[in-house]
């Protein structure tokens, strides 16, 4: 287990390191993933496999769930949400593309949903760049490089209770699967 711990920081009025429930906010998680992505020894400790993604679980700050993930060229997550957790991720090496939706989707009670035009966003993250996201964020993350591995750091709070996986055909999103943490150990 890599030794990645966040020093305790005072929670002064006006800073946003703590979320509403006292856990780390999305911006505190972004700070953590950026600092962790800037630790070359830790990043180099992740075994890389040209055939598939690899990962190491990290100690996230304030009870959050954190992962170091290796992405061979051409791999991606598929569309998913984070079960109501907020989070952040940052690319340490290589380059990742994030495709996301600006629309806030109802989380329950539907199997297929037609997305409005104009809800798609795409961004590219490299060289320690990261992003934070809120509890309703739906996205997919891809390494579109033909030849270069990417490594990234991810953190979520609360620890992921589940992830909903979606398929997408044009503007139609379809709920395919609800994954529980037992399946990720
Ligand atoms: Fe995600």
Backbone and ligand atoms as CSV (ligand in chain L), in Angstrom:
chain,resi,resn,atom,element,x,y,z
A,1,UNK,N,N,0.856,-1.203,0.000
A,1,UNK,CA,C,0.000,0.000,0.000
A,1,UNK,C,C,0.887,1.246,0.000
A,2,UNK,N,N,0.781,2.080,-0.987
A,2,UNK,CA,C,1.600,3.290,-1.007
A,2,UNK,C,C,1.264,4.188,0.173
A,3,UNK,N,N,2.270,4.862,0.651
A,3,UNK,CA,C,2.047,5.737,1.796
A,3,UNK,C,C,1.727,7.137,1.294
A,4,UNK,N,N,0.461,7.403,1.078
A,4,UNK,CA,C,0.060,8.730,0.611
A,4,UNK,C,C,-0.914,9.275,1.636
A,5,UNK,N,N,-0.461,10.199,2.427
A,5,UNK,CA,C,-1.346,10.759,3.440
A,5,UNK,C,C,-1.353,12.274,3.311
A,6,UNK,N,N,-2.471,12.819,3.634
A,6,UNK,CA,C,-2.604,14.261,3.542
A,6,UNK,C,C,-2.380,14.862,4.915
A,7,UNK,N,N,-1.511,15.840,5.027
A,7,UNK,CA,C,-1.346,16.465,6.325
A,7,UNK,C,C,-2.653,17.119,6.782
A,8,UNK,N,N,-2.909,17.076,8.059
A,8,UNK,CA,C,-4.106,17.724,8.583
A,8,UNK,C,C,-4.008,19.220,8.335
A,9,UNK,N,N,-5.116,19.808,7.953
A,9,UNK,CA,C,-5.113,21.247,7.704
A,9,UNK,C,C,-6.233,21.878,8.503
A,10,UNK,N,N,-5.998,23.044,9.059
A,10,UNK,CA,C,-7.069,23.698,9.805
A,10,UNK,C,C,-8.211,24.077,8.879
A,11,UNK,N,N,-9.409,23.971,9.396
A,11,UNK,CA,C,-10.570,24.356,8.586
A,11,UNK,C,C,-11.016,25.742,9.014
A,12,UNK,N,N,-10.414,26.725,8.386
A,12,UNK,CA,C,-10.738,28.107,8.732
A,12,UNK,C,C,-12.038,28.507,8.044
A,13,UNK,N,N,-12.803,29.425,8.644
A,13,UNK,CA,C,-14.008,29.889,7.972
A,13,UNK,C,C,-13.635,30.437,6.592
A,14,UNK,N,N,-14.439,30.118,5.616
A,14,UNK,CA,C,-14.181,30.675,4.292
A,14,UNK,C,C,-13.372,29.756,3.404
A,15,UNK,N,N,-12.672,28.769,3.980
A,15,UNK,CA,C,-12.057,27.844,3.025
A,15,UNK,C,C,-13.019,26.693,2.797
A,16,UNK,N,N,-12.826,26.013,1.693
A,16,UNK,CA,C,-13.838,25.027,1.313
A,16,UNK,C,C,-13.250,23.632,1.286
A,17,UNK,N,N,-12.330,23.350,2.189
A,17,UNK,CA,C,-11.752,22.010,2.206
A,17,UNK,C,C,-12.736,20.994,2.755
A,18,UNK,N,N,-13.725,21.426,3.525
A,18,UNK,CA,C,-14.715,20.483,4.044
A,18,UNK,C,C,-16.038,20.688,3.328
A,19,UNK,N,N,-16.670,19.589,2.953
A,19,UNK,CA,C,-17.986,19.658,2.343
A,19,UNK,C,C,-19.050,19.843,3.409
A,20,UNK,N,N,-20.305,19.857,2.972
A,20,UNK,CA,C,-21.419,20.135,3.887
A,20,UNK,C,C,-21.502,19.121,5.018
A,21,UNK,N,N,-21.153,17.879,4.723
A,21,UNK,CA,C,-21.274,16.842,5.741
A,21,UNK,C,C,-19.975,16.671,6.530
A,22,UNK,N,N,-19.025,17.576,6.360
A,22,UNK,CA,C,-17.776,17.494,7.101
A,22,UNK,C,C,-16.701,16.698,6.399
A,23,UNK,N,N,-17.044,15.965,5.363
A,23,UNK,CA,C,-16.033,15.245,4.592
A,23,UNK,C,C,-15.326,16.204,3.650
A,24,UNK,N,N,-14.283,15.726,2.977
A,24,UNK,CA,C,-13.545,16.600,2.064
A,24,UNK,C,C,-14.407,17.047,0.882
A,25,UNK,N,N,-14.326,18.314,0.537
A,25,UNK,CA,C,-15.064,18.866,-0.593
A,25,UNK,C,C,-14.417,18.422,-1.903
A,26,UNK,N,N,-15.105,18.691,-3.012
A,26,UNK,CA,C,-14.534,18.373,-4.322
A,26,UNK,C,C,-13.227,19.133,-4.531
A,27,UNK,N,N,-13.153,20.371,-4.070
A,27,UNK,CA,C,-11.903,21.120,-4.284
A,27,UNK,C,C,-10.778,20.574,-3.407
A,28,UNK,N,N,-11.096,20.066,-2.217
A,28,UNK,CA,C,-10.058,19.426,-1.394
A,28,UNK,C,C,-9.567,18.141,-2.056
A,29,UNK,N,N,-10.483,17.419,-2.686
A,29,UNK,CA,C,-10.076,16.199,-3.402
A,29,UNK,C,C,-9.238,16.544,-4.628
A,30,UNK,N,N,-9.576,17.649,-5.289
A,30,UNK,CA,C,-8.778,18.085,-6.433
A,30,UNK,C,C,-7.359,18.439,-5.986
A,31,UNK,N,N,-7.266,19.115,-4.865
A,31,UNK,CA,C,-5.946,19.447,-4.312
A,31,UNK,C,C,-5.151,18.156,-4.042
A,32,UNK,N,N,-5.815,17.169,-3.450
A,32,UNK,CA,C,-5.161,15.887,-3.158
A,32,UNK,C,C,-4.700,15.185,-4.433
A,33,UNK,N,N,-5.567,15.084,-5.432
A,33,UNK,CA,C,-5.177,14.324,-6.641
A,33,UNK,C,C,-4.068,15.048,-7.396
A,34,UNK,N,N,-4.084,16.377,-7.377
A,34,UNK,CA,C,-2.999,17.110,-8.047
A,34,UNK,C,C,-1.670,16.884,-7.334
A,35,UNK,N,N,-1.687,16.957,-6.018
A,35,UNK,CA,C,-0.435,16.760,-5.270
A,35,UNK,C,C,0.062,15.334,-5.433
A,36,UNK,N,N,-0.857,14.377,-5.424
A,36,UNK,CA,C,-0.447,12.977,-5.567
A,36,UNK,C,C,0.098,12.719,-6.970
A,37,UNK,N,N,-0.527,13.336,-7.974
A,37,UNK,CA,C,-0.060,13.169,-9.362
A,37,UNK,C,C,1.331,13.764,-9.554
A,38,UNK,N,N,1.730,14.643,-8.653
A,38,UNK,CA,C,3.046,15.283,-8.750
A,38,UNK,C,C,4.111,14.517,-7.963
A,39,UNK,N,N,3.798,13.298,-7.513
A,39,UNK,CA,C,4.749,12.471,-6.753
A,39,UNK,C,C,5.310,11.397,-7.701
A,40,UNK,N,N,6.464,11.655,-8.311
A,40,UNK,CA,C,6.952,10.744,-9.356
A,40,UNK,C,C,7.209,9.334,-8.846
A,41,UNK,N,N,7.676,9.195,-7.585
A,41,UNK,CA,C,7.980,7.856,-7.067
A,41,UNK,C,C,6.694,7.042,-6.942
A,42,UNK,N,N,5.649,7.674,-6.454
A,42,UNK,CA,C,4.368,6.969,-6.330
A,42,UNK,C,C,3.821,6.603,-7.713
A,43,UNK,N,N,3.866,7.543,-8.626
A,43,UNK,CA,C,3.336,7.278,-9.972
A,43,UNK,C,C,4.098,6.112,-10.614
A,44,UNK,N,N,5.419,6.095,-10.397
A,44,UNK,CA,C,6.248,5.038,-10.997
A,44,UNK,C,C,6.014,3.684,-10.339
A,45,UNK,N,N,5.385,3.669,-9.153
A,45,UNK,CA,C,5.179,2.400,-8.447
A,45,UNK,C,C,4.002,1.608,-9.021
A,46,UNK,N,N,3.210,2.229,-9.880
A,46,UNK,CA,C,2.060,1.521,-10.445
A,46,UNK,C,C,2.519,0.569,-11.546
A,47,UNK,N,N,2.251,-0.727,-11.415
A,47,UNK,CA,C,2.578,-1.641,-12.512
A,47,UNK,C,C,1.723,-1.298,-13.740
A,48,UNK,N,N,2.320,-1.303,-14.910
A,48,UNK,CA,C,1.575,-1.010,-16.140
A,48,UNK,C,C,1.442,-2.287,-16.954
A,49,UNK,N,N,0.277,-2.452,-17.561
A,49,UNK,CA,C,0.002,-3.645,-18.363
A,49,UNK,C,C,-0.515,-3.173,-19.724
A,50,UNK,N,N,0.178,-3.532,-20.802
A,50,UNK,CA,C,-0.278,-3.057,-22.114
A,50,UNK,C,C,-1.650,-3.609,-22.494
A,51,UNK,N,N,-2.096,-4.657,-21.790
A,51,UNK,CA,C,-3.361,-5.307,-22.160
A,51,UNK,C,C,-4.581,-4.722,-21.454
A,52,UNK,N,N,-4.362,-3.970,-20.384
A,52,UNK,CA,C,-5.552,-3.489,-19.677
A,52,UNK,C,C,-5.188,-2.521,-18.574
A,53,UNK,N,N,-6.227,-1.929,-17.992
A,53,UNK,CA,C,-6.001,-0.951,-16.932
A,53,UNK,C,C,-5.462,-1.643,-15.683
A,54,UNK,N,N,-4.652,-0.933,-14.937
A,54,UNK,CA,C,-4.127,-1.406,-13.654
A,54,UNK,C,C,-4.455,-0.351,-12.608
A,55,UNK,N,N,-4.485,-0.753,-11.321
A,55,UNK,CA,C,-4.827,0.225,-10.286
A,55,UNK,C,C,-4.242,-0.166,-8.948
A,56,UNK,N,N,-4.040,0.836,-8.130
A,56,UNK,CA,C,-3.613,0.677,-6.729
A,56,UNK,C,C,-4.534,1.554,-5.904
A,57,UNK,N,N,-5.016,1.011,-4.807
A,57,UNK,CA,C,-5.838,1.824,-3.917
A,57,UNK,C,C,-4.943,2.691,-3.040
A,58,UNK,N,N,-5.308,3.948,-2.868
A,58,UNK,CA,C,-4.551,4.895,-2.052
A,58,UNK,C,C,-5.370,5.291,-0.830
A,59,UNK,N,N,-4.704,5.866,0.140
A,59,UNK,CA,C,-5.414,6.451,1.278
A,59,UNK,C,C,-5.805,7.873,0.914
A,60,UNK,N,N,-7.061,8.106,0.673
A,60,UNK,CA,C,-7.523,9.459,0.366
A,60,UNK,C,C,-7.709,10.261,1.643
A,61,UNK,N,N,-7.755,11.575,1.528
A,61,UNK,CA,C,-7.915,12.426,2.717
A,61,UNK,C,C,-9.329,12.339,3.297
A,62,UNK,N,N,-9.424,12.419,4.595
A,62,UNK,CA,C,-10.719,12.563,5.256
A,62,UNK,C,C,-11.690,11.438,5.011
A,63,UNK,N,N,-11.177,10.208,4.838
A,63,UNK,CA,C,-12.070,9.076,4.643
A,63,UNK,C,C,-12.526,8.899,3.209
A,64,UNK,N,N,-11.925,9.627,2.275
A,64,UNK,CA,C,-12.301,9.471,0.866
A,64,UNK,C,C,-11.680,8.206,0.293
A,65,UNK,N,N,-12.187,7.816,-0.863
A,65,UNK,CA,C,-11.680,6.655,-1.583
A,65,UNK,C,C,-10.778,7.166,-2.703
A,66,UNK,N,N,-9.585,6.609,-2.837
A,66,UNK,CA,C,-8.670,7.133,-3.861
A,66,UNK,C,C,-7.972,5.991,-4.578
A,67,UNK,N,N,-7.664,6.236,-5.845
A,67,UNK,CA,C,-7.059,5.227,-6.704
A,67,UNK,C,C,-6.010,5.857,-7.604
A,68,UNK,N,N,-4.977,5.065,-7.867
A,68,UNK,CA,C,-4.003,5.367,-8.913
A,68,UNK,C,C,-4.336,4.398,-10.047
A,69,UNK,N,N,-4.528,4.920,-11.254
A,69,UNK,CA,C,-4.998,4.071,-12.360
A,69,UNK,C,C,-4.088,4.234,-13.578
A,70,UNK,N,N,-3.714,3.100,-14.175
A,70,UNK,CA,C,-2.930,3.097,-15.408
A,70,UNK,C,C,-3.815,2.737,-16.589
A,71,UNK,N,N,-3.652,3.475,-17.668
A,71,UNK,CA,C,-4.519,3.354,-18.850
A,71,UNK,C,C,-3.654,3.070,-20.069
A,72,UNK,N,N,-3.674,1.851,-20.592
A,72,UNK,CA,C,-2.979,1.633,-21.865
A,72,UNK,C,C,-3.679,2.416,-22.983
A,73,UNK,N,N,-2.967,2.634,-24.086
A,73,UNK,CA,C,-3.590,3.315,-25.221
A,73,UNK,C,C,-4.887,2.626,-25.625
A,74,UNK,N,N,-5.905,3.423,-25.880
A,74,UNK,CA,C,-7.166,2.895,-26.395
A,74,UNK,C,C,-8.143,2.419,-25.342
A,75,UNK,N,N,-7.807,2.526,-24.063
A,75,UNK,CA,C,-8.738,2.068,-23.018
A,75,UNK,C,C,-9.600,3.222,-22.519
A,76,UNK,N,N,-10.713,2.857,-21.915
A,76,UNK,CA,C,-11.629,3.865,-21.384
A,76,UNK,C,C,-12.592,3.234,-20.406
A,77,UNK,N,N,-13.342,4.080,-19.732
A,77,UNK,CA,C,-14.238,3.587,-18.684
A,77,UNK,C,C,-15.619,3.217,-19.192
A,78,UNK,N,N,-16.065,3.815,-20.304
A,78,UNK,CA,C,-17.491,3.794,-20.622
A,78,UNK,C,C,-18.208,4.832,-19.762
A,79,UNK,N,N,-19.438,5.160,-20.183
A,79,UNK,CA,C,-20.215,6.182,-19.467
A,79,UNK,C,C,-20.641,5.650,-18.098
A,80,UNK,N,N,-20.522,6.477,-17.080
A,80,UNK,CA,C,-20.903,6.060,-15.727
A,80,UNK,C,C,-21.140,7.279,-14.840
A,81,UNK,N,N,-21.788,7.041,-13.710
A,81,UNK,CA,C,-21.829,8.072,-12.666
A,81,UNK,C,C,-21.121,7.524,-11.435
A,82,UNK,N,N,-21.225,8.222,-10.317
A,82,UNK,CA,C,-20.456,7.863,-9.125
A,82,UNK,C,C,-21.374,7.662,-7.926
A,83,UNK,N,N,-22.608,7.284,-8.200
A,83,UNK,CA,C,-23.541,6.906,-7.136
A,83,UNK,C,C,-23.835,8.004,-6.124
A,84,UNK,N,N,-23.658,9.262,-6.527
A,84,UNK,CA,C,-23.927,10.371,-5.611
A,84,UNK,C,C,-22.704,10.909,-4.900
A,85,UNK,N,N,-21.542,10.297,-5.113
A,85,UNK,CA,C,-20.307,10.843,-4.536
A,85,UNK,C,C,-19.783,11.971,-5.424
A,86,UNK,N,N,-19.113,12.941,-4.796
A,86,UNK,CA,C,-18.362,13.921,-5.580
A,86,UNK,C,C,-16.904,13.481,-5.635
A,87,UNK,N,N,-16.127,14.123,-6.469
A,87,UNK,CA,C,-14.757,13.640,-6.617
A,87,UNK,C,C,-13.902,14.543,-7.460
A,88,UNK,N,N,-12.726,14.017,-7.797
A,88,UNK,CA,C,-11.758,14.749,-8.612
A,88,UNK,C,C,-10.789,13.744,-9.200
A,89,UNK,N,N,-10.183,14.105,-10.318
A,89,UNK,CA,C,-9.081,13.300,-10.840
A,89,UNK,C,C,-8.092,14.199,-11.555
A,90,UNK,N,N,-6.865,13.700,-11.659
A,90,UNK,CA,C,-5.793,14.450,-12.321
A,90,UNK,C,C,-4.921,13.461,-13.072
A,91,UNK,N,N,-4.443,13.882,-14.238
A,91,UNK,CA,C,-3.556,13.052,-15.040
A,91,UNK,C,C,-2.114,13.322,-14.624
A,92,UNK,N,N,-1.392,12.248,-14.298
A,92,UNK,CA,C,0.014,12.392,-13.898
A,92,UNK,C,C,0.933,12.276,-15.102
A,93,UNK,N,N,0.712,11.248,-15.917
A,93,UNK,CA,C,1.520,11.073,-17.125
A,93,UNK,C,C,0.594,10.725,-18.281
A,94,UNK,N,N,1.029,11.038,-19.488
A,94,UNK,CA,C,0.191,10.799,-20.653
A,94,UNK,C,C,-0.928,11.823,-20.712
A,95,UNK,N,N,-2.001,11.438,-21.383
A,95,UNK,CA,C,-3.096,12.370,-21.618
A,95,UNK,C,C,-4.414,11.603,-21.574
A,96,UNK,N,N,-5.383,12.161,-20.866
A,96,UNK,CA,C,-6.718,11.554,-20.826
A,96,UNK,C,C,-7.737,12.528,-21.393
A,97,UNK,N,N,-8.734,11.967,-22.038
A,97,UNK,CA,C,-9.857,12.754,-22.547
A,97,UNK,C,C,-11.065,12.446,-21.681
A,98,UNK,N,N,-11.731,13.477,-21.225
A,98,UNK,CA,C,-12.977,13.290,-20.493
A,98,UNK,C,C,-14.137,13.808,-21.342
A,99,UNK,N,N,-15.119,12.952,-21.576
A,99,UNK,CA,C,-16.381,13.375,-22.191
A,99,UNK,C,C,-17.426,13.382,-21.094
A,100,UNK,N,N,-18.140,14.482,-20.949
A,100,UNK,CA,C,-19.094,14.591,-19.843
A,100,UNK,C,C,-20.369,15.268,-20.329
A,101,UNK,N,N,-21.370,15.229,-19.461
A,101,UNK,CA,C,-22.672,15.825,-19.764
A,101,UNK,C,C,-22.901,17.005,-18.837
A,102,UNK,N,N,-23.368,18.100,-19.389
A,102,UNK,CA,C,-23.683,19.244,-18.530
A,102,UNK,C,C,-25.046,19.070,-17.876
A,103,UNK,N,N,-25.889,18.198,-18.433
A,103,UNK,CA,C,-27.235,18.021,-17.894
A,103,UNK,C,C,-27.180,17.263,-16.569
A,104,UNK,N,N,-28.017,17.659,-15.621
A,104,UNK,CA,C,-28.149,16.874,-14.400
A,104,UNK,C,C,-29.260,15.860,-14.619
A,105,UNK,N,N,-28.894,14.586,-14.590
A,105,UNK,CA,C,-29.862,13.533,-14.899
A,105,UNK,C,C,-30.583,13.095,-13.638
A,106,UNK,N,N,-31.854,12.733,-13.755
A,106,UNK,CA,C,-32.492,12.063,-12.618
A,106,UNK,C,C,-31.770,10.739,-12.376
A,107,UNK,N,N,-31.450,10.436,-11.132
A,107,UNK,CA,C,-30.608,9.273,-10.867
A,107,UNK,C,C,-31.387,7.966,-10.862
A,108,UNK,N,N,-32.679,8.029,-10.601
A,108,UNK,CA,C,-33.458,6.800,-10.457
A,108,UNK,C,C,-34.679,6.856,-11.353
A,109,UNK,N,N,-35.233,5.680,-11.599
A,109,UNK,CA,C,-36.562,5.614,-12.191
A,109,UNK,C,C,-36.596,5.676,-13.697
A,110,UNK,N,N,-35.475,5.478,-14.350
A,110,UNK,CA,C,-35.494,5.448,-15.814
A,110,UNK,C,C,-34.509,4.413,-16.309
A,111,UNK,N,N,-34.793,3.924,-17.507
A,111,UNK,CA,C,-33.930,2.929,-18.135
A,111,UNK,C,C,-33.237,3.523,-19.357
A,112,UNK,N,N,-33.983,4.333,-20.099
A,112,UNK,CA,C,-33.357,5.062,-21.205
A,112,UNK,C,C,-33.777,6.520,-21.111
A,113,UNK,N,N,-32.885,7.369,-21.573
A,113,UNK,CA,C,-33.108,8.805,-21.453
A,113,UNK,C,C,-32.557,9.450,-22.707
A,114,UNK,N,N,-33.334,10.324,-23.313
A,114,UNK,CA,C,-32.828,11.018,-24.497
A,114,UNK,C,C,-32.236,12.348,-24.058
A,115,UNK,N,N,-30.979,12.532,-24.396
A,115,UNK,CA,C,-30.279,13.744,-24.000
A,115,UNK,C,C,-30.619,14.883,-24.957
A,116,UNK,N,N,-30.730,16.069,-24.414
A,116,UNK,CA,C,-30.931,17.247,-25.256
A,116,UNK,C,C,-29.656,17.515,-26.055
A,117,UNK,N,N,-29.810,18.210,-27.157
A,117,UNK,CA,C,-28.622,18.619,-27.919
A,117,UNK,C,C,-27.812,19.610,-27.090
A,118,UNK,N,N,-26.523,19.587,-27.286
A,118,UNK,CA,C,-25.676,20.603,-26.674
A,118,UNK,C,C,-25.234,20.312,-25.254
A,119,UNK,N,N,-25.520,19.106,-24.732
A,119,UNK,CA,C,-25.133,18.813,-23.344
A,119,UNK,C,C,-23.731,18.195,-23.243
A,120,UNK,N,N,-23.127,17.900,-24.385
A,120,UNK,CA,C,-21.825,17.230,-24.347
A,120,UNK,C,C,-20.677,18.212,-24.175
A,121,UNK,N,N,-19.734,17.803,-23.363
A,121,UNK,CA,C,-18.491,18.560,-23.195
A,121,UNK,C,C,-17.334,17.594,-23.312
A,122,UNK,N,N,-16.213,18.106,-23.800
A,122,UNK,CA,C,-15.010,17.274,-23.865
A,122,UNK,C,C,-13.827,18.109,-23.424
A,123,UNK,N,N,-12.966,17.495,-22.638
A,123,UNK,CA,C,-11.746,18.186,-22.244
A,123,UNK,C,C,-10.595,17.197,-22.226
A,124,UNK,N,N,-9.412,17.723,-22.373
A,124,UNK,CA,C,-8.207,16.913,-22.377
A,124,UNK,C,C,-7.374,17.308,-21.168
A,125,UNK,N,N,-6.889,16.296,-20.447
A,125,UNK,CA,C,-6.123,16.555,-19.220
A,125,UNK,C,C,-4.756,15.890,-19.332
A,126,UNK,N,N,-3.722,16.685,-19.129
A,126,UNK,CA,C,-2.356,16.145,-19.142
A,126,UNK,C,C,-1.506,16.969,-18.178
A,127,UNK,N,N,-0.293,16.466,-17.897
A,127,UNK,CA,C,0.701,17.236,-17.136
A,127,UNK,C,C,0.178,17.728,-15.783
A,128,UNK,N,N,-0.440,16.858,-15.042
A,128,UNK,CA,C,-0.870,17.244,-13.698
A,128,UNK,C,C,-2.197,17.972,-13.657
A,129,UNK,N,N,-2.783,18.214,-14.811
A,129,UNK,CA,C,-4.083,18.905,-14.814
A,129,UNK,C,C,-5.180,17.971,-14.329
A,130,UNK,N,N,-6.109,18.554,-13.593
A,130,UNK,CA,C,-7.199,17.748,-13.068
A,130,UNK,C,C,-8.499,18.500,-13.108
A,131,UNK,N,N,-9.541,17.825,-12.660
A,131,UNK,CA,C,-10.835,18.481,-12.525
A,131,UNK,C,C,-11.579,17.886,-11.343
A,132,UNK,N,N,-12.415,18.706,-10.750
A,132,UNK,CA,C,-13.314,18.248,-9.695
A,132,UNK,C,C,-14.697,18.077,-10.303
A,133,UNK,N,N,-15.535,17.256,-9.659
A,133,UNK,CA,C,-16.906,17.104,-10.156
A,133,UNK,C,C,-17.863,16.877,-8.997
A,134,UNK,N,N,-19.125,17.220,-9.267
A,134,UNK,CA,C,-20.162,17.130,-8.247
A,134,UNK,C,C,-20.835,15.772,-8.225
A,135,UNK,N,N,-21.814,15.604,-7.330
A,135,UNK,CA,C,-22.398,14.282,-7.088
A,135,UNK,C,C,-23.247,13.727,-8.227
A,136,UNK,N,N,-23.618,14.563,-9.192
A,136,UNK,CA,C,-24.463,14.058,-10.287
A,136,UNK,C,C,-23.689,13.919,-11.592
A,137,UNK,N,N,-22.374,13.985,-11.503
A,137,UNK,CA,C,-21.562,14.009,-12.723
A,137,UNK,C,C,-21.634,12.672,-13.464
A,138,UNK,N,N,-21.866,12.752,-14.784
A,138,UNK,CA,C,-21.864,11.576,-15.658
A,138,UNK,C,C,-20.796,11.809,-16.720
A,139,UNK,N,N,-19.900,10.835,-16.848
A,139,UNK,CA,C,-18.808,11.036,-17.806
A,139,UNK,C,C,-18.234,9.701,-18.271
A,140,UNK,N,N,-17.316,9.797,-19.240
A,140,UNK,CA,C,-16.427,8.689,-19.530
A,140,UNK,C,C,-15.037,9.259,-19.725
A,141,UNK,N,N,-14.044,8.457,-19.349
A,141,UNK,CA,C,-12.646,8.877,-19.418
A,141,UNK,C,C,-11.930,7.897,-20.339
A,142,UNK,N,N,-11.133,8.453,-21.250
A,142,UNK,CA,C,-10.502,7.648,-22.295
A,142,UNK,C,C,-9.042,8.038,-22.472
A,143,UNK,N,N,-8.226,7.047,-22.781
A,143,UNK,CA,C,-6.884,7.340,-23.279
A,143,UNK,C,C,-6.925,7.113,-24.783
A,144,UNK,N,N,-7.012,8.191,-25.525
A,144,UNK,CA,C,-7.165,8.078,-26.979
A,144,UNK,C,C,-5.821,8.006,-27.698
A,145,UNK,N,N,-4.732,8.028,-26.944
A,145,UNK,CA,C,-3.414,7.967,-27.583
A,145,UNK,C,C,-3.225,6.622,-28.287
A,146,UNK,N,N,-2.591,6.628,-29.463
A,146,UNK,CA,C,-2.302,5.351,-30.128
A,146,UNK,C,C,-1.132,4.609,-29.505
A,147,UNK,N,N,-0.313,5.284,-28.701
A,147,UNK,CA,C,0.937,4.643,-28.286
A,147,UNK,C,C,1.437,4.988,-26.883
A,148,UNK,N,N,0.751,5.824,-26.151
A,148,UNK,CA,C,1.312,6.268,-24.869
A,148,UNK,C,C,0.387,5.926,-23.710
A,149,UNK,N,N,0.936,5.248,-22.709
A,149,UNK,CA,C,0.206,4.948,-21.485
A,149,UNK,C,C,-0.114,6.257,-20.747
A,150,UNK,N,N,-1.198,6.259,-20.015
A,150,UNK,CA,C,-1.500,7.383,-19.123
A,150,UNK,C,C,-1.652,6.845,-17.704
A,151,UNK,N,N,-1.328,7.686,-16.724
A,151,UNK,CA,C,-1.534,7.346,-15.315
A,151,UNK,C,C,-2.251,8.525,-14.662
A,152,UNK,N,N,-3.260,8.219,-13.862
A,152,UNK,CA,C,-4.044,9.281,-13.231
A,152,UNK,C,C,-4.372,8.922,-11.790
A,153,UNK,N,N,-4.771,9.943,-11.046
A,153,UNK,CA,C,-5.131,9.796,-9.629
A,153,UNK,C,C,-6.582,10.244,-9.477
A,154,UNK,N,N,-7.373,9.456,-8.740
A,154,UNK,CA,C,-8.808,9.715,-8.583
A,154,UNK,C,C,-9.168,9.672,-7.101
A,155,UNK,N,N,-10.087,10.524,-6.688
A,155,UNK,CA,C,-10.575,10.472,-5.304
A,155,UNK,C,C,-12.066,10.776,-5.275
A,156,UNK,N,N,-12.766,10.112,-4.360
A,156,UNK,CA,C,-14.225,10.232,-4.256
A,156,UNK,C,C,-14.617,10.335,-2.782
A,157,UNK,N,N,-15.619,11.163,-2.538
A,157,UNK,CA,C,-16.195,11.212,-1.206
A,157,UNK,C,C,-17.702,11.456,-1.328
A,158,UNK,N,N,-18.513,10.729,-0.549
A,158,UNK,CA,C,-18.132,9.562,0.260
A,158,UNK,C,C,-17.552,8.459,-0.648
A,159,UNK,N,N,-16.868,7.464,-0.035
A,159,UNK,CA,C,-16.410,6.330,-0.836
A,159,UNK,C,C,-17.570,5.804,-1.700
A,160,UNK,N,N,-17.258,5.447,-2.926
A,160,UNK,CA,C,-18.314,5.119,-3.897
A,160,UNK,C,C,-19.281,4.070,-3.355
A,161,UNK,N,N,-20.568,4.418,-3.204
A,161,UNK,CA,C,-21.545,3.423,-2.742
A,161,UNK,C,C,-21.938,2.484,-3.881
A,162,UNK,N,N,-21.853,3.007,-5.107
A,162,UNK,CA,C,-22.189,2.236,-6.311
A,162,UNK,C,C,-21.778,3.091,-7.501
A,163,UNK,N,N,-21.762,2.464,-8.661
A,163,UNK,CA,C,-21.593,3.195,-9.919
A,163,UNK,C,C,-22.640,2.693,-10.890
A,164,UNK,N,N,-23.299,3.624,-11.552
A,164,UNK,CA,C,-24.232,3.247,-12.608
A,164,UNK,C,C,-23.500,3.309,-13.936
A,165,UNK,N,N,-23.626,2.222,-14.695
A,165,UNK,CA,C,-22.969,2.174,-16.015
A,165,UNK,C,C,-24.006,2.304,-17.109
A,166,UNK,N,N,-23.661,3.118,-18.101
A,166,UNK,CA,C,-24.590,3.426,-19.182
A,166,UNK,C,C,-23.968,3.074,-20.522
A,167,UNK,N,N,-24.836,2.711,-21.464
A,167,UNK,CA,C,-24.411,2.676,-22.860
A,167,UNK,C,C,-25.012,3.907,-23.527
A,168,UNK,N,N,-24.447,4.263,-24.639
A,168,UNK,CA,C,-24.945,5.449,-25.320
A,168,UNK,C,C,-24.990,5.209,-26.818
A,169,UNK,N,N,-26.131,5.516,-27.411
A,169,UNK,CA,C,-26.287,5.460,-28.858
A,169,UNK,C,C,-26.831,6.805,-29.281
A,170,UNK,N,N,-26.009,7.597,-29.928
A,170,UNK,CA,C,-26.430,8.949,-30.280
A,170,UNK,C,C,-26.751,9.727,-29.013
A,171,UNK,N,N,-27.986,10.231,-28.931
A,171,UNK,CA,C,-28.375,11.026,-27.754
A,171,UNK,C,C,-29.103,10.177,-26.710
A,172,UNK,N,N,-29.165,8.874,-26.931
A,172,UNK,CA,C,-29.906,8.020,-25.986
A,172,UNK,C,C,-28.945,7.312,-25.039
A,173,UNK,N,N,-29.169,7.577,-23.766
A,173,UNK,CA,C,-28.378,6.959,-22.708
A,173,UNK,C,C,-29.220,5.841,-22.116
A,174,UNK,N,N,-28.595,4.702,-21.889
A,174,UNK,CA,C,-29.345,3.553,-21.381
A,174,UNK,C,C,-28.618,3.006,-20.157
A,175,UNK,N,N,-29.362,2.839,-19.069
A,175,UNK,CA,C,-28.773,2.259,-17.863
A,175,UNK,C,C,-28.538,0.778,-18.094
A,176,UNK,N,N,-27.292,0.341,-17.967
A,176,UNK,CA,C,-26.958,-1.057,-18.244
A,176,UNK,C,C,-26.733,-1.873,-16.977
A,177,UNK,N,N,-26.177,-1.214,-15.953
A,177,UNK,CA,C,-25.697,-2.010,-14.822
A,177,UNK,C,C,-25.466,-1.091,-13.626
A,178,UNK,N,N,-25.722,-1.612,-12.441
A,178,UNK,CA,C,-25.359,-0.903,-11.224
A,178,UNK,C,C,-24.286,-1.742,-10.528
A,179,UNK,N,N,-23.096,-1.197,-10.419
A,179,UNK,CA,C,-21.979,-1.939,-9.815
A,179,UNK,C,C,-21.849,-1.557,-8.353
A,180,UNK,N,N,-21.553,-2.543,-7.541
A,180,UNK,CA,C,-21.367,-2.320,-6.099
A,180,UNK,C,C,-19.890,-2.516,-5.745
A,181,UNK,N,N,-19.467,-1.916,-4.632
A,181,UNK,CA,C,-18.027,-1.974,-4.271
A,181,UNK,C,C,-17.483,-3.381,-4.153
A,182,UNK,N,N,-18.303,-4.365,-3.761
A,182,UNK,CA,C,-17.819,-5.738,-3.639
A,182,UNK,C,C,-17.171,-6.212,-4.942
A,183,UNK,N,N,-17.629,-5.637,-6.063
A,183,UNK,CA,C,-17.125,-6.106,-7.359
A,183,UNK,C,C,-15.780,-5.499,-7.728
A,184,UNK,N,N,-15.287,-4.543,-6.914
A,184,UNK,CA,C,-14.057,-3.836,-7.298
A,184,UNK,C,C,-12.846,-4.269,-6.484
A,185,UNK,N,N,-13.037,-5.184,-5.528
A,185,UNK,CA,C,-11.931,-5.488,-4.610
A,185,UNK,C,C,-10.847,-6.303,-5.309
L,1,LIG,FE,FE,-15.694,8.454,-13.125
